[in-house]
Amino acid sequence: MTYNAGIIGTGGIAGMGILGMHDEEAIGTERIDASHAGGYAATDDIELVAVADVEESKLATFGEAWDIPADRRYVGHEAMLEHEDLDVVSVCTPSFLHHEHVVDAAYAAAEPSVIWCEKPIASAVSDAERMVDACEETDTELVVNHSFRFTDKLRQLRSLIHEEGLLGDVSSVSTQYRMELMRNSTHVLDTLVYLLDARASQVSGYITGENEAIDALGATESVVDAGGGGHVVMDDGTFVTVDCTIPREISSMTLSFIGTEGKLYMNNDDGEWRYWALEDGDHVERPLPGIDGAWTWESDYQESFANAAEHIERLLAGTVENCSPGVEAARSLEIIVGFYLSHYTEATVDIPLDEPLREIPISSW
């Protein structure tokens, strides 16, 4: 069976490349496989048939690069959702537009069974909640593109930690990743809540106000998104430190876990995962059971979109459960929003956020 896919937004992550990740000369001019369109192209049974954007020049460039017929390139997402019969819709617009586009797609005549939304899920926690509610009401699977969840290695590691008790009771985690919080660090925070299968209960934050993407992207519009971090107490009692203040070129995505039965060090940028079991009071380094090597850019990031699209293909066929649902993606967002609220109020913030605080947006691209 062939499933039809449509994409809202023709920017980098949709299929045309991102600064800092892809060859600068290719960005915006040719198709990039590490993308939503590239993911669909890698599947056997999903065909990208339509695309929508508000900028006609970008729409034309994307359509030519990905062989979308001219009559299926829509100016505005409303037209595509009205005229196409789609099984899956990708939302590849800036995060402050995710809410509008996901809700519109969920209720559209196109009747998609799956919506594949870029990270972070939204700009405000309330928007994320409304997206989740709309998809639940329409029986639509909302898949958020936190790409690490689509790797076999991370899924196996989660099973070892959460289901098999590899580390015992996790007491402390320290994390580090590049600025900015919304644009980049949502990945490390989602990895944290995924591996722990936990939610924040208290957040204390610090915001630097620095955004290196403004210069790197030549951005003309101002956003709130910046470097930052802080302390998080999870609802299982784990104490977490988060440092996302470091520029891209000198950063590493690291997570260090300490538990009652062992400790784990993960450095995804350098491709190093190390595990020590606590044996008779001593930490003894051991291989991770069932995991060959560590997460790497070449084998895991470059294949993550194909992995995600394959997961969506299986979701459409009804053979798997959603491994990256919207309700879990909101957990990393509420930590980020909590950091900002804590910084500017000079107080610890409780999670779940009170009603007025869930409406506060953190603008990003």
Phi, psi and omega in degrees: 000137178257131178256143180263136180237146172230153181238133172257117182099127185247027180285195188303310186289340178289328180164007186242004172097154185231135176300138181091346180241325187234166180303121186301326181290336182271339187296128178080000182238337182215164184289139180243124186292327179282076188195173176298312180299320178295324177298314178299319182297333182278348180275165177275329194236007176249128179242126175283113187247343185208157180211150181224145175199159178271347180257113186295326181292317177294322179299316180294317180298315179296314181301319179293318183295323186251015173058044175267124180304147184302325183281000177241019171254112190254133174276102184098136185290334182301318182295317179297316182292337179277324189259344184256149172257105190240138176273329180217140177237127173268135174251107186240030180268171176303153189299331181288351177257352184303317183302308181301314187286323178291315180296317178299318181293321182298322184263005189283162174297337179297333177051056177292146175275335181225139169241123181256104187256138176295159175271159345294161187302323182196179177269332181233147180299321179299323177296317178300318179296321179292325175298314179298316181297317181298319180289325176293320181295327183260006180058045179250133176282124176259112181252122180258136190278059166277097199295334182297332181294343184265010178260140179299323183298315183288323177297320178293321180295320178299318178298318180296318184282310189274321186263326184256356175068036182307320183257001187072216175277117181286125182259325188212141175223136171240137183230153175213138175202172184287155168293157005259167187296311182286313188291321186241314194284350171305331179295310183291325179290322176294321177300320178300305184291333178291312183291324179277339189051050184224170179232148178296148173241331176218143182225135172231122192234166176219133181240129182279332186083358182268140179219102183286342181291336181301315178283318184296324183265354184061036186291144180255342180255146183277143175228160178279329185313132183206174173290159179171196180166205179150203180245143179226132170255120182277164183287353173262006178093353180294135177261128187235135170251139184232124177236104177236052183250358193261135179299157185307313191291339180246009184267165170218140176278103183235146171222131178238121182251137173237123180233177182287345181241002180168183178219157186221134175240127178237124172232099186285330180293324182263000177065043182230119171240131180227141183228136176236126174271142176273111184234115181053041176086358180242144174274121183243123183290132181225156172290150176287124183300126174077005181240122181260106179080194184237173174298135178226156178299314187292313187269336186249311178293311184299334180260359188294325180290321175295321178297316180296316180295323176296320177298318179295320177302319179287325174300316180297327180278350179078025184255355179221165171262151181300119182268354180220063185285158181300323182298330177276327177298329179295340181292322177287324179296318182292333173293314180299312178299321178299321176301313180296313181298319180294317181300312187276342175260351182056044182211157173288141184247133178272144175243135003295148180291146173296159187310308182297328184286334179291345181272350186284122181269148170246105188283139177211188179265000000 
